[in-house]
């Protein structure tokens, strides 16, 4: 099989509970639900997800445990995300393959085999919409602060090699934002300068100029404080290549951040929503 779908998804805390979503973030929820329908049609065997809210210090971590079950109260926002249950199967075999591929590529990759490991909201929030029945196994990945963008990109390439060679149908999810210089007030947009960089990055992606998008990341990440220093984007760009077609679903602001929902597929023609209007 192969990677059936890759995507960049939002995980803003205020969409965790659908009945509490502000109107200005509803587009993200509608987009996630639309992607969920596509996922249900694909019937994937596993989802591999990297979350900006699992920041590891030195090693790239892969959650190898066969079952992910717990209650999440988000440390950053316990008023918005409290005692949220989750229960997904893992894929221990594929997770171990990813760990070994990282080691073979001379990267600092380690597996996590711990039933008490608690998922973060960058993982739980999008999955509540993308896999509402909790019926698709998930392998979770960290973003690694000691790894620069190039190393993270190479880790993405190593992941892609494993996923392209597996006999399973896989979906890759990168959970995180673009500009992320946070301020109080969920309704706030990024600054004009930060948002100009958001627009340029999205424009590169939607025109399949993935190399230009990657080359933009160092300054973009520094000046607009891209979430996780842009590492989740570097990993995603290590997964896809010029054969992947982007589909723009939605975007929205959250406390000065910008949060697009974009999918990538090799099986459909490129479709560019009038995303300029969303800005």
LINNOR-V806712 format. One record per run of one state. SS is the DSSP state (a for helix, b for strand, c for the rest). FROM is the first residue (numbers start at 0). TO is the last residue. If there is no record, write none. Layout:
SS&FROM&TO, SS&FROM&TO
This chain:
c&0&1, b&2&8, c&9&11, a&12&14, c&15&16, a&17&19, c&20&21, a&22&41, c&42&44, b&45&55, c&56&58, b&59&62, c&63&65, b&66&71, c&72&82, b&83&88, c&89&90, a&91&103, c&104&107, b&108&111, c&112&119, a&120&129, c&130&135, b&136&143, c&144&147, a&148&164, c&165&168, b&169&174, c&175&178, b&179&179, c&180&190, a&191&205, c&206&208, a&209&223, c&224&225, a&226&238, c&239&243, b&244&249, c&250&251, b&252&253, c&254&255, b&256&257, c&258&259, b&260&264, c&265&269, b&270&270, c&271&273, a&274&277, c&278&278
